[in-house]
Amino acid sequence: MIISFAAPGYRVRVGGAVAYYHFANALVRRGHKVNLLHAPIFGGSVDHVEQFGWFDFEPGVEHHLVNADPAPGVLPEADVVW
């Protein structure tokens, strides 16, 4: 299954975002494909994935930096979007 999480893109640890990251890691370990859509939600913003150096992601988690209003076709295909 392909699962996408729309998560706030914070440069520091924030409880809700960290929960999504743990869910993503757990689902990848169970054989699912997982996309993390890092969006500027609630004022959070990241410019590149290296800003998440404070968290260890599983190698299979795919990161996508999106703006507040992504163009059609920019988001990856998914069976489930959370």
Phi and psi in degrees as GROMACS dihedral restraints (atoms count N, CA, C in turn):
[ dihedral_restraints ]
;  ai    aj    ak    al  type     phi  dphi    fc
    3     4     5     6     1  -106.3    20    10
    4     5     6     7     1   122.3    20    10
    6     7     8     9     1  -121.2    20    10
    7     8     9    10     1   133.0    20    10
    9    10    11    12     1  -117.7    20    10
   10    11    12    13     1   132.3    20    10
   12    13    14    15     1  -109.5    20    10
   13    14    15    16     1   124.3    20    10
   15    16    17    18     1   -89.3    20    10
   16    17    18    19     1   107.4    20    10
   18    19    20    21     1  -119.6    20    10
   19    20    21    22     1   147.1    20    10
   21    22    23    24     1   -63.3    20    10
   22    23    24    25     1   138.2    20    10
   24    25    26    27     1   -91.9    20    10
   25    26    27    28     1    86.0    20    10
   27    28    29    30     1  -101.6    20    10
   28    29    30    31     1   143.9    20    10
   30    31    32    33     1   -83.3    20    10
   31    32    33    34     1   -11.2    20    10
   33    34    35    36     1  -123.6    20    10
   34    35    36    37     1   166.0    20    10
   36    37    38    39     1   -64.5    20    10
   37    38    39    40     1   126.4    20    10
   39    40    41    42     1  -134.5    20    10
   40    41    42    43     1   129.0    20    10
   42    43    44    45     1   -47.2    20    10
   43    44    45    46     1   -50.7    20    10
   45    46    47    48     1   -64.9    20    10
   46    47    48    49     1   -41.3    20    10
   48    49    50    51     1   -66.3    20    10
   49    50    51    52     1   -41.5    20    10
   51    52    53    54     1   -61.5    20    10
   52    53    54    55     1   -37.3    20    10
   54    55    56    57     1   -61.2    20    10
   55    56    57    58     1   -44.8    20    10
   57    58    59    60     1   -59.5    20    10
   58    59    60    61     1   -40.4    20    10
   60    61    62    63     1   -65.1    20    10
   61    62    63    64     1   -39.6    20    10
   63    64    65    66     1   -66.6    20    10
   64    65    66    67     1   -41.4    20    10
   66    67    68    69     1   -59.6    20    10
   67    68    69    70     1   -44.8    20    10
   69    70    71    72     1   -59.8    20    10
   70    71    72    73     1   -47.6    20    10
   72    73    74    75     1   -59.6    20    10
   73    74    75    76     1   -45.4    20    10
   75    76    77    78     1   -62.9    20    10
   76    77    78    79     1   -41.3    20    10
   78    79    80    81     1   -68.4    20    10
   79    80    81    82     1   -37.5    20    10
   81    82    83    84     1   -63.9    20    10
   82    83    84    85     1   -41.5    20    10
   84    85    86    87     1   -62.7    20    10
   85    86    87    88     1   -24.1    20    10
   87    88    89    90     1   -92.0    20    10
   88    89    90    91     1     7.4    20    10
   90    91    92    93     1    95.3    20    10
   91    92    93    94     1     5.5    20    10
   93    94    95    96     1   -87.4    20    10
   94    95    96    97     1   156.7    20    10
   96    97    98    99     1   -92.4    20    10
   97    98    99   100     1   130.7    20    10
   99   100   101   102     1  -127.7    20    10
  100   101   102   103     1   131.2    20    10
  102   103   104   105     1  -110.7    20    10
  103   104   105   106     1   131.5    20    10
  105   106   107   108     1  -105.5    20    10
  106   107   108   109     1   118.4    20    10
  108   109   110   111     1   -97.9    20    10
  109   110   111   112     1   100.6    20    10
  111   112   113   114     1   -84.8    20    10
  112   113   114   115     1   108.5    20    10
  114   115   116   117     1  -118.4    20    10
  115   116   117   118     1   154.3    20    10
  117   118   119   120     1   -76.0    20    10
  118   119   120   121     1    70.1    20    10
  120   121   122   123     1   -96.3    20    10
  121   122   123   124     1   138.5    20    10
  123   124   125   126     1    56.4    20    10
  124   125   126   127     1    34.1    20    10
  126   127   128   129     1    84.3    20    10
  127   128   129   130     1    -4.9    20    10
  129   130   131   132     1   -78.9    20    10
  130   131   132   133     1   147.1    20    10
  132   133   134   135     1  -156.9    20    10
  133   134   135   136     1   137.7    20    10
  135   136   137   138     1  -129.9    20    10
  136   137   138   139     1   150.5    20    10
  138   139   140   141     1  -103.3    20    10
  139   140   141   142     1   -25.0    20    10
  141   142   143   144     1  -156.7    20    10
  142   143   144   145     1   155.6    20    10
  144   145   146   147     1   -62.5    20    10
  145   146   147   148     1   -27.0    20    10
  147   148   149   150     1   -61.3    20    10
  148   149   150   151     1   -18.0    20    10
  150   151   152   153     1   -70.6    20    10
  151   152   153   154     1    -8.0    20    10
  153   154   155   156     1   -96.5    20    10
  154   155   156   157     1    25.4    20    10
  156   157   158   159     1   -59.6    20    10
  157   158   159   160     1   -16.9    20    10
  159   160   161   162     1   -78.8    20    10
  160   161   162   163     1    -4.7    20    10
  162   163   164   165     1  -128.9    20    10
  163   164   165   166     1   139.8    20    10
  165   166   167   168     1   -96.2    20    10
  166   167   168   169     1   106.8    20    10
  168   169   170   171     1   -89.6    20    10
  169   170   171   172     1   147.4    20    10
  171   172   173   174     1   -64.8    20    10
  172   173   174   175     1   147.9    20    10
  174   175   176   177     1   -57.4    20    10
  175   176   177   178     1   -26.5    20    10
  177   178   179   180     1   -83.0    20    10
  178   179   180   181     1    -6.8    20    10
  180   181   182   183     1   -75.6    20    10
  181   182   183   184     1   124.9    20    10
  183   184   185   186     1   -99.4    20    10
  184   185   186   187     1   134.3    20    10
  186   187   188   189     1  -105.7    20    10
  187   188   189   190     1   138.7    20    10
  189   190   191   192     1  -134.0    20    10
  190   191   192   193     1   120.4    20    10
  192   193   194   195     1   -91.7    20    10
  193   194   195   196     1   118.5    20    10
  195   196   197   198     1  -122.1    20    10
  196   197   198   199     1   154.3    20    10
  198   199   200   201     1   -88.1    20    10
  199   200   201   202     1  -179.7    20    10
  201   202   203   204     1   -64.3    20    10
  202   203   204   205     1   -25.9    20    10
  204   205   206   207     1  -136.3    20    10
  205   206   207   208     1    76.0    20    10
  207   208   209   210     1   -64.8    20    10
  208   209   210   211     1   146.4    20    10
  210   211   212   213     1   -69.0    20    10
  211   212   213   214     1   152.3    20    10
  213   214   215   216     1   -56.2    20    10
  214   215   216   217     1   138.1    20    10
  216   217   218   219     1    86.9    20    10
  217   218   219   220     1    -3.8    20    10
  219   220   221   222     1   -80.4    20    10
  220   221   222   223     1   -35.2    20    10
  222   223   224   225     1   -77.2    20    10
  223   224   225   226     1   145.4    20    10
  225   226   227   228     1   -70.9    20    10
  226   227   228   229     1   153.5    20    10
  228   229   230   231     1   -66.9    20    10
  229   230   231   232     1   146.1    20    10
  231   232   233   234     1  -152.7    20    10
  232   233   234   235     1   152.0    20    10
  234   235   236   237     1   -81.8    20    10
  235   236   237   238     1   -32.7    20    10
  237   238   239   240     1  -136.4    20    10
  238   239   240   241     1   134.2    20    10
  240   241   242   243     1  -120.1    20    10
  241   242   243   244     1   125.6    20    10
